[in-house]
Amino acid sequence: MEHDQNHDRKATPLSGARARLKPSRAHAILSAVDHGALVGLWESTPYDHGSLETCWLGFLQDDRGWSAWASMAGGIDVDRFRWHCPAADVLELRYEWHASGDWQRTGNALTVATITEQESGDEVVQTGFTIGPDETAMTRSPFTALHLELALQFCKDYAFRQRGISTRDDPAHDVSPWSSPAP
């Protein structure tokens, strides 16, 4: 089987290419750029050809978000974060919570059925990004794509899925609801 670098499990979210900031510095940075183009749900599905894994990114308008990874073997990881764009084409995530567990199919979505491990987070990550049209062998027409310099949940490439999302779209919401947004 051909090696798929887009889904390399060994390239963990903690790998060295990320720029890291101390959380105290991250709190001091104010959003300098309109980030409305990122708001919504993004999925790696068009880039998953031959892979038994898939990923999602959810960006809420209130600067909360999540990333999720699921394998066909039944595992799922979900990370929740605060996000903003401190400069043009730069995305910054401040991770707050991580959970691993097993997934179940709920309607058209995969959701967390059980949490086997969870922890709070404080890592801050910056990555460059571009948004633009793309096509893959798995699609019949162009779609809007998010391309990241660094992998989030093991993927660098995501396709836009839908604009209107809420915390209820987070795969872990039913087993660990979101707290109210910070002021």
C-alpha positions in Angstrom: 0.0 0.0 0.0 1.3 3.4 -0.9 2.2 5.7 2.0 -0.2 8.7 2.4 1.7 11.6 4.0 -1.6 13.5 4.5 -2.6 10.8 7.1 0.7 9.9 8.7 -0.1 8.8 12.3 3.5 9.2 13.2 3.4 12.9 12.3 1.6 13.8 15.6 0.1 17.1 16.4 3.1 17.7 18.7 5.8 17.3 16.0 8.5 19.9 15.6 7.5 22.1 12.7 4.9 24.1 14.7 5.6 27.5 16.1 4.8 27.4 19.8 3.9 30.4 22.0 3.5 30.5 25.7 -0.1 30.7 26.8 0.4 34.1 28.5 1.6 35.6 25.2 -1.2 34.0 23.3 -3.8 35.7 25.5 -2.2 39.1 24.8 -2.5 38.7 21.0 -5.6 40.3 19.6 -7.2 39.1 16.4 -5.7 41.3 13.7 -7.5 39.8 10.7 -11.1 39.1 9.7 -11.3 35.3 9.9 -14.8 34.8 8.6 -13.7 32.6 5.7 -12.6 30.0 8.1 -15.9 29.8 10.0 -17.7 26.5 9.3 -17.0 22.8 9.1 -14.1 21.5 7.1 -13.3 17.8 6.3 -10.5 15.9 4.8 -12.7 13.4 2.9 -11.8 14.5 -0.7 -8.1 13.9 0.3 -8.7 10.6 2.0 -8.4 8.4 -1.1 -7.1 5.0 0.1 -7.0 6.0 3.7 -8.9 4.4 6.6 -8.9 7.7 8.5 -10.6 11.0 8.2 -10.4 14.4 9.9 -12.6 17.5 10.5 -12.1 21.0 11.7 -14.9 23.1 13.1 -14.5 26.9 13.5 -17.3 28.8 15.3 -17.9 32.5 14.9 -17.2 33.1 18.6 -13.6 31.8 18.2 -14.2 28.4 19.7 -13.5 25.3 17.6 -12.6 21.6 17.5 -10.6 19.2 15.4 -11.4 15.5 15.2 -9.8 12.4 13.7 -11.5 9.0 13.3 -10.2 5.7 12.0 -12.3 2.9 10.5 -11.0 0.7 13.3 -13.3 2.7 15.7 -11.0 5.2 17.3 -11.7 8.9 17.5 -9.8 11.9 18.9 -11.3 15.3 19.5 -9.4 18.5 20.5 -11.2 21.7 21.5 -9.5 25.1 21.1 -9.8 28.8 20.9 -8.7 30.3 17.6 -8.0 33.5 15.8 -5.9 34.9 13.0 -3.1 37.2 14.4 -2.0 38.1 10.8 -3.1 37.5 7.3 -2.9 33.8 6.4 -1.9 32.8 9.9 -4.1 30.6 12.1 -3.5 30.4 15.9 -5.0 27.7 18.0 -5.0 27.5 21.8 -5.9 24.0 22.8 -8.1 23.6 25.9 -9.3 20.0 25.9 -8.5 16.6 24.4 -10.4 13.3 24.4 -9.9 9.9 22.9 -12.4 7.1 22.6 -14.7 5.1 20.4 -17.1 6.5 17.7 -20.6 5.6 16.7 -22.5 6.7 13.6 -25.2 9.3 14.4 -27.2 10.1 11.3 -24.6 11.2 8.7 -21.9 12.0 11.3 -19.5 10.1 13.5 -19.7 11.0 17.1 -17.9 10.0 20.3 -19.7 7.0 21.9 -17.4 6.6 24.8 -14.4 8.6 26.2 -11.5 6.4 27.2 -9.0 9.2 27.9 -9.3 13.0 28.4 -7.1 15.8 29.5 -7.0 19.6 29.5 -4.6 21.4 27.2 -2.5 24.5 27.1 -0.5 24.2 23.8 -0.6 27.1 21.5 0.1 26.5 17.8 0.4 28.8 14.8 0.3 27.6 11.2 0.1 29.4 7.8 -2.9 28.7 5.6 -4.5 29.4 2.3 -8.1 29.1 1.2 -9.0 28.5 -2.5 -10.4 26.2 -5.1 -9.1 22.7 -5.4 -10.0 19.4 -7.1 -9.0 15.8 -6.3 -9.5 12.4 -8.0 -12.4 11.8 -5.6 -14.4 14.9 -6.6 -16.3 15.7 -9.8 -16.1 19.5 -9.5 -14.0 22.1 -7.8 -14.5 22.8 -4.1 -13.2 25.4 -1.6 -10.2 24.0 0.2 -8.2 24.9 3.3 -4.5 24.1 3.0 -2.4 24.3 6.2 1.4 24.5 6.5 1.3 22.2 9.5 -0.9 19.2 10.0 -3.9 19.5 12.4 -5.3 16.1 13.4 -2.8 14.5 11.0 -4.1 16.3 7.9 -3.0 19.5 6.1 -5.8 19.6 3.5 -9.5 20.1 4.2 -12.6 20.7 2.0 -15.3 23.2 3.1 -18.5 21.3 4.1 -20.9 23.8 5.6 -21.1 27.3 7.0 -23.8 27.2 9.8 -22.4 25.1 12.6 -22.7 25.1 16.4 -21.2 23.3 19.4 -23.8 20.6 18.7 -21.8 19.7 15.6 -18.7 18.8 17.7 -18.4 15.0 17.7 -17.9 14.9 21.5 -20.8 17.2 22.4 -23.2 14.5 23.5 -20.7 12.9 25.9 -19.0 16.2 27.0 -21.1 19.3 26.3 -19.4 22.7 25.9 -19.3 25.1 28.7 -20.5 28.7 28.0 -18.2 30.8 25.9 -15.7 33.0 27.7 -16.5 36.7 27.7 
